[in-house]
Amino acid sequence: MLALNQRAGTSRAEAGTTVVVERGYDVLSLLLLLFVAVPWLPRVTWLHAAVVLALVLVAAFAVAIALLARFGVRPVHFVLRPLLRLPFVSSETLEHVGESLGRGLAGLRHPLLIAGALFWTTLAWLAIALSSWFVMKGFHFRLSLVAALLVVIATNLVQILPSSPSALGVFEAATVVALGAYGVAGSDALSYALVLHAASTVPFIVVGLFLLRDTLSLRRAAERRAAGLS
C-alpha cells in the first residue's frame, strides 16, 4: 500500500480496500477449487466448515455487488456516516475517504472485472499448487497434483484468521493436517511444510525489502522537492 501511495498517488483507503477485495477473491477461488476437487480427495474432516464459509462469502459478495450496482458508492458513504460524530472527523475528509473506498471496490462493480479476477486468481492458485507438487516430488511422496492443491487450499484458508507473522506454525500445522489425509507421517509432512513455507515466503520478503527501499527513496525525493519549493 505504501508503494502504491508513493508511486501512483493511490490513497491508503483505496489500496487497502483493493487488498481486502482481492483477498475475498482469493478465498472464493480456493473454495471453488476445493469443491471441484472433492471427488478426487480423501476424507477431509473440515469440508463442512468450508461449505459454511463459502456460503457466507458468496452471500456477502452477492449483497455487495447488488448494492454497488444499484446505488454506486452511496452505501459506502452511508456506512461511514456515523463517524461524523467524532470530533476529529470532518465531512470533507469523510467524503474523500468514501470516494477512495468506492474506487477500491471497483472489482465488485463490473461483471468483466469480477470474471477476470476470478479467472486469473484461480489460475494463480493452480500455478502455486503445481510448484508445491514439484516440492513434493523432491520428498518422494508419490502423491498427485490434487494433494498439492489440497495443501495450498488448507494453508491459505487457515490464514483467514489472525495468526503469527508469515503464519509461522499455522502454515506448518495446516500442511501436516492436509497431508495426514493421505497417510503421510507427521515428521515427513512437517519437513515438507518447512521447505515449502521458506520457498513461498523468502522471495516475498526480498521483494518487500526492495519495495521498502524504493518507497523510502520516493519519500525522500518528495521531501526534497517540498523543501525546495518552500
N, C-alpha and C positions, 0 to 999 in steps of 0.2 A: 504493500500500500504506500509506503514511504517513497519507493522508487517511482510509482505511477504519479504520485503527487508532485515530485520534483521534476520528472521528465515531461509528463503530459499535462500537468496542471489539473489532474483529476482530484476532486476533493476526497478527503478521507471517508466521508459518509458514502459517497458513490462507490469508491473502491471497496469499502467494507461490505456494502450491500451486494455488490457483484460477487465477492468471495462467498457470502452466505448462499446466494442463489446457485453458484457453481457447486458448492458442497451439497446442496439439495439434489442437483442433477447427478452428482457422484453416487449418492446413496440410492437414488431411484434406479440408476443404471445397474448398480451392484445387485439390487433386489431382483430386477428383471432377469439378470444373468443367472441368479440363484434358482429362480423358478423354472427357467428354461432347462437348466442342468439337472433338475430333480430326478428325472428318470435314470440318469447315469450315476447318481450319487449313492453312497452307502447311507445307512440310517443317520440322519442329522437331528440331534435332540433339540436344537434351538430353531427348527424350521417354523414352529408355531409362532414364536416371538417375532420372527422375520415377517411372517404374514401380517401380524398386527401392525408392525412398523410400516410395512408397505401400504396398508390401507390408510393409516393416519397420514403418511406423507403424500399419497395420491390425493386424498381429500383436501389437504392443505394447499397443494399445488392447484387443484381444480378451483377452490374458492378464490385463491389469489389471482389466478388467470381470469376468472369470471369478473371479479371486482375491477381489475385493472382494465379489462376490455370494455366494461360498461361505463366506468366513471373516470378512467385515466388515473392521474396521481391524486385525486381528491381523497380517496380513502387513506392515503399516507398522511396527508395534512390533518385529516380527522383524528387519526391515532395520535399524532404529535400535539394536538391542540391542548390537552391538559398540562403540557409543560409550560404553557404561558403563565401559569400560576406561580412559577418560580421567579424570584425577584431578579435573577441574573440572566433571564432568557427574554429577548425582545421578539416582537412579531416579525421583524425583518430577518433576524437570524433563523427563526423557525421556518420562515418561508424558504430561505435559501437551503436549509437542511432538507426540507421536504422535497424540493425540486431535485436535489442531489440524490436522495434516496429513490425518487421516481426514475431518474436516469439509470441508477444501479439495478432497478427492477426491469429494465428493458428486455432481459432474457425471458421474462414471463409474459410479455405483452404482444409478441409477434409469433404467429404459428411457425414461420420458417426458421426463426431463431430457436424455438423450442425443439423442433425436429432436428435441426443441425446440431444443437448442443447435445441432445441425447445420442445422436449417431456418433459424433466424434468422441464423446465421453465413453461410450461403450467400446468403441474401437481402441481407445487408450487402455482401458482395463484389460481387454483381451491381449494387447501387446505386453502389458505388465505380467499377466498370467503366463504368457509364453516365456518371458525372461525368468520367471520363478521356476518354471518347468525345467529350463536349462540348468538352473542351480540344482534342482532335484536330480538331474542326470549325473551331476558330479558326485552326489551322495549315493548313487546306485540304488535308489528307492524302487525303481521299476514301476512307477505309477504313471497314470495317464495325465494328459493335459487338463482333464477335468479336476483332478486332485489339486493341481496347482491353482486352478481357478477358485476352488473352494478355499484354499489358503488365502488368496487375495481378498476374497469376499469376507472371510472371517476376520482377518487382521484389520480391514478397513471399516467394517461395520462396528467393531468394538471400539473404534476411536471416535465414534459419535459422542460418547460420554467423555467428560473431562478426565484426563489421565496425566501421567508423568510426562516430562519433556520428551519429545520424539516417541511417545508411547513406550518408553523403555519398560520392559517387563510385561506390559499389556500385550504388545505385539507378539512376544515370545509365547505367552500363555495361550493366545488365540491360535497360534500356529500348532502348538502341541495338541490342542483340542481338535483342530481340523484334521491333522494327520493321524490322531488317535482313532478316528473313524475308519481309517484304512489299516489299523493294526500296527502302525509304526511305533516303535518303542519310544518312551518319553525322552530318554537321553539322546537318541538319534534325532528326534524331532527338534529338541532344543538346540542341538548343534547346527542343524539346518537353519533354524529360526535366527540364530545369532549371525550367521553368514549372510542370510537374506536381508536381515534388518540393516546390517552395515552396508551392504551393496545398494540398498534403496534409500539410505539416509545420508551417507557421506557425500555423494555428489550434490545433494541439495544444500548441505552445509557449505560446501565450497562455492557454489553459485551464490548463496546468500552472502558470503563474505565479499564477493566481487560486487554484488548489488549494494551492499552497505558502503563499500569504498566509493562507488560511483555516486551514491546518494550524498555522502559527506562532501565529495568534491563539488557536486552541483550546489549544495547548500553554501559552501564557502564562496563559490563564484557569485551566487546571488547576493551574499552579504557584501562582497567587494563592490559589486555594481551599485548596491544601495548606498554604500559609504561614498562612492564616487559621485553619485547624484546629489548627496547631501553636502 
